[in-house]
Amino acid sequence: MKKEDEITTLIQKYLEDSCSAEELDELIHLLNKDGDHQQVEGVLYSHWKNKSSYKNELEKEELDEMLALIHQQMVPAKTRSKTPILRSLKNRFVRVAAVLFIPLLLGTLWLTVDKLQSKQSATMVELETPFGSKIKTTLPDGTEVWQNAGTVLRYPSYFSGKGREVELIGEAYFHVVSDENNPFYVQTKAGKVKVTGTRFNLSAYEEDAYSSVVLEEGEVVFLSGKGQEVRLLPAEQLVYTKQTGALVKQKVDVEKYTAWTEGKLIFRNDPLAEVVQRLERWFHADIELLDPDGSLAKHTFTLTIEHETLPQVLNYITQAADLSLETSGVESFDDSSIQSTQYRISKHKN
């Protein structure tokens, strides 16, 4: 269907009160995109002519007064005249009325769509990031979200009422569109983060022993499931220990917790157990620590990973700490295009 025909059909359906919500959205898009309103005028004029009220003629004095008011608003002061222009406007009154009606039509359409949406329950969208990858998405309110590997984000297809709320399992960096009257909430298993307009990183993997919020810009409030409330300022981190419910706030280097959005992993005196866990998610790998007494997991490492491969990273770690690295279990799948390698890190055998 041609655009002109589509606009005509949609306007007629709207005037007849038979538009669906999807059709109203499309009509608004077409009217905003189309700068020439001549076609819209024609449709409105035809609809008006068919109404019984069109046949009720106005008295000349009333019509002249109405047209004079319209003319006063539309014509610059230096070029205003009286009788000749009024005659012209009188002949084109229906067209002028149609033009003036277009902004009203657009505003009414937006209100209609909003009312229809508020009556309907929003569809929940679930966006999952596979291990070994990361993605960026934009929410209905314009908020930008970067999802790290192994993360699930759930959000409504549109935000209605006061309060914008999403659910997170995993790790994500948020750049929230500012709206003080309509707060933004991120719900996790450990609690809820409330913001109005800010940048922050939130880590809340189900299998982790703790959740962490790191604020880069703005202000956030963490609301725990036990009723605790903690406010954060820029460059502060809040760590929530799931087992005990303990909350610890501290100053941190924000880049360490946000660099992953730019393709880098930064470790600063982090225990090997945490390093391995992040590497498994980042590279979608199987890495095992053979550590019967638990001492190996406590080894700390400082390194930055950007373009290195997983074997390069593991070789560096094991050589720096004088550890042993073994690989095994190379498997080819049916299509022979994917291979899976298991890595084992242990102390050297005496």
Secondary structure, DSSP 8 states (H G I E B T S, - for coil): --HHHHHHHHHHHHHTT---HHHHHHHHHHHHH----HHHHHHHHHHHHTSGGGGS---HHHHHHHHHHHHHHHS-GGG--SHHHHHHHHHTHHHHHHHHHHHHHHHHHHHHHHHHHHHS---EEEEEE-TT--EEEE-TTS-EEEE-TTEEEEEESS--SS-EEEEEEEEEEEE----TTS-EEEE-SSEEEEESS-EEEEEE-TTSSEEEEEEEES-EEEEETTS-EEEE-TTEEEEEETTT--EEEEE--HHHHHGGGGT-EEEEEEEHHHHHHHHHHHHT-EEEEE-TTS-GGG-EEEEEESS--HHHHHHHHHHHTTEEEEEEEEEE-TTS--EEEEEEEEE---
